[in-house]
Amino acid sequence: MKIDLNFSQSHVDELQLRDKHVVVIDVLRSSTTVIAALQNGAREVIPVASIESAVKVSGSLFGDVTLRGGERNGKMIQGFNLGNSPLEYTELTVRGKSIIFCTTNGSVAMAKCRYARSMAVGAFVNMSALIEYIRGLNADVLLLCAGRPPAAGAFSLEDSVCAGMIVHSLLNHQGGGEVVLTDASQAALSLFKSFGRSVKKMLKNTDHGKYLAEIGFSKDIDFCAEVDAVPIVPVLSGTVIKLRKDGVESAA
C-alpha cells in the first residue's frame, strides 16, 4: 500500500483524482461536520464547490427535506439553514434530510472527487473507523488535505497533522503488509510526531483555530479534537456522500 498526500486541494484538479482512492481531510471543520451530520441521521450530504452550485442543486430538490449548510469566512452563508459547525447538525435538525454543503475548502475538495475510484471523509473524530476502512481497501491511497485558501498560504497544520496520524496508524496496524510512504506522507508523519500529542492544544494554536475562537466557535474546536468520538466513515456515492455500510467500500 502506497500512501501519497497533497497538502492542499487548491493544488489539484478533479482529473488528477480520477480512479484514485482518496481520503479528504478538513478537520476545522468540513470533514468533522459531514461526519456529525451523517452520524445524526442525515440522509446524505451533497458537496458543491460554490454558492451558485448550491442554489442550483437546491432548486431541483424538495424543499421540505433539503437543507443548505456551509460557510464563508467561517460564518453561515446568508440564506442558508446551517453554518459549518458540527454542533449545529443535531439529530433533531438533520435526521432524514439531504444537506447541500458549501464551504470554502472542504466541500470543494469533496466535489473534486467525483471521478475518484472512491472517496472517504476523514478527521480526528472518526480516526479508528477510517483506518479500518483504508486497510480494507488494500490499495494505494491519496490523502487530500483541504488546506486553506491560496491567499492564506494554502497549508493547514491541523489537516496535515491529521493526515500524519493516519499514516502513523497505518504503519502500526497494517498487520504485516508493507506501507510505502511518499515524501509528502513522510512529512505529515513528522508533523504528527511533533504536534500530535495534544490534538486540542494543536488545534487551538493553529491559524484557523485561533480565528474560529475569535468568532465564537471554541466549542467546535473541542468537538473536532475528540479522537475516535464517532465510529463511522462517510463515503462518496455518485455525487453525494452517504454513511458507509458495513463491508461496503464505496458505492459508485
N, C-alpha and C positions, 0 to 999 in steps of 0.2 A: 504494500500500500504506500503510495506516494502522497504526501501532504504538501500542497502548494498553498500560497497565500497572496492575496492582494490587500494592501493596507488602506485602500480607498476605492469605493465604487466609481468615483469620478475618473479613475484611470482605465476603466474597462467599458466595453460596449456589449450588447447582447449577443453579437456574433462570436465574440471571444468566449462566451459561456456555453456555446452550443455543444450539446452532447456531454457536458461535464456534470459530475455530481458536486453540487455547490451547497455550502452552508453559509447563510447570510447572518452576519453578526452586527447588531446595533443595540448595544447594551442600554444606552441612555437616549431614546427609550423604546424605539420602534419594535425591536425584537421582543423585548420584555412585555410590551403592551399587546402584541399579537398573541403571545403565549398566554397571557392573562385572559384575553377575550375568549379564546377557544377553550381554555380550562373552565371558564364560567358559562359555557354553553352557547356561545355564538355559533351560528350555522356555518359561516365562512367569513373569511376576510379577503377583500378584493384589493390588492395593492395597485396603485396608479402613480404615475410619475409627475402629474401636475394637477392643479386645481381644476383646470379646464377639463381634463380627462375625468376627474371625479364627478363634475357636473354632468358630463355626457353619459357616463355609466349610470348615474343615479336616475337619469331621465328614462332609462329603459327597464328599471326595476320597480317593484311595487313599493310605494312609499311607506306603507304601514309596517313592513318587515325589513326596511332598509335604514341604516344609519350611516351618516358620514362622519368620519373621525380623522383627526390629523392636526398638524401644526405648521405654523411659520414663526420662526424666531422663538420656538418653544411654547407658543401660546395658541389656543384654539383658533382655527380659521373662522372668520365671520361667516355666519350662515350654516356652519356645521353643528352637528349634535354633540360631538365629543372632541376633546383635545387628544393629546398623546400621553396622558397619564395612565399607567396601568391600573391605578386605583379607581379611575372613573368607570372602568369596564366591568362593573359588577354583574352578578348573575341576574339581578332584577332588571338591569338596563339592557343587557345584550342577549339573554337566552333566546335562541331561535331566530336571531336577526342576522342578516347579511350586513357586513360593515365595509363600506368603501373607504379605503385607508390611504391618506395622502400626507406624507411627511417630507422634510427637507432632504434627507439622505436614505433612510431605511426603506421606505416604500419604493423609492427609485431603484435601489439595489434589488429588491424583491421582484419588481416588474421586469427588470432586465433579464431575469432568469427564465423567461417564458420558453426559450428554446433549449434550456438545460435538460440533461437527461433526468435529473432530479434536483429539487431544491428543498432544504430544510432550514428552519429558523432556529438560531441558537443564541443563548445568553447564559449568564451565570445561573439563572433560576432553574434552567432545565438541563444542567450540565450532564448528570449521570444518564438520563434518558437519551440525550443527544449522543453520548459516547457509545451507548449500546446500539443506537441506530447506525452510526458511522461504521462501527465494527461489522454490523450485519450487511453493509453494502459490499464489503470485501473488494473494494475498487479504489482507484485514485480519487482524491477529494480535493476540492479547492475551497479554502476558507476565504470568504469575501467580506472584509470589514466595510461597513458603510462609510466610516470615517466622518469627516467634516467637510463643509463646502470648500472648494479650492481657495476662496478668498480668506478662509480661516486656516489655511495650510494643509487641508485635506486629511492630515494624520490625526487619529484619535487614539489616545493612550488606552482608554478603557476597552475599546474594541480589540486592540492589539493584545492586551493582557488576557482578555477572554479567549482569544484565539490561541495564545500561548498555553492557557490551561487545558484547552482541547488537545493540543499537541502533547503536552506533558501526560495527560490521562491516557492517550492512545499508546504512548511509549511504555507506560507502566502496566497497561491492561490489554495488550494485544494478544496475549495467550500464545506467545511463541512466534507469531507472524512478524515478518520484518516490516518496519516502518521507515520509509525513506523521506528525509526532510530536504526541502529546498533552502536556499539562503534565507528567503523571507520567513519561512516557518521556523527556522533555527533562531532568527532574530526575535520572533514573537515568543519563543520558548525562553529566551534570555530575559525578555521583559517580564514575563510571568514570574521567573525566579527572583527578579529584583523587586517587583511591585505586588505580587500575588499573595503575600502572607496575610494582609488585611485588605480584603476587597472593598469594604465600606470606606476605609480610610483613603484608599487609592481613588475611588470614585469621587469622593468629596473634594479631592485635591486636583482633579483634572479641570481643564478649562471649562468644559461643558457642565461638569458637576457644580462648579462654583457659580456658573450662570444660572443653572436651574434653582439653586438655593436662593439666589438673589431675587428671582421672580416668584418664589413661594412654593417650590416643589421639592423641599428637603425630604419629605416622606417618600417621594418617588425613589430617591437615591437609596434610602433604606431598603425599600422593596427590591430594587434592582440588584442589590448586593447579597440577597439571600440565596446562596448557592444551594441547588437541589431542592428549592421550595416547591417546584411544580414538575411532576413526573410525566410530562407529555412532550411530543415533538410535532410541531406544525409542519406540514409539507405542502408543496405546490401541486395542485391537480388541475391541469389545463392553465387557466388564468386566475384561479382562486386558491387560497390557502385554507386547508382543512386540517382537522385533527388526524394524525396518523393512526390508523387502526393497527392493532397488534398483528405482527407478521407481515405487514404490507410496507414495502419500502417507499413507494410513491405510486400515485395513480396518474398516468399521463392521459 
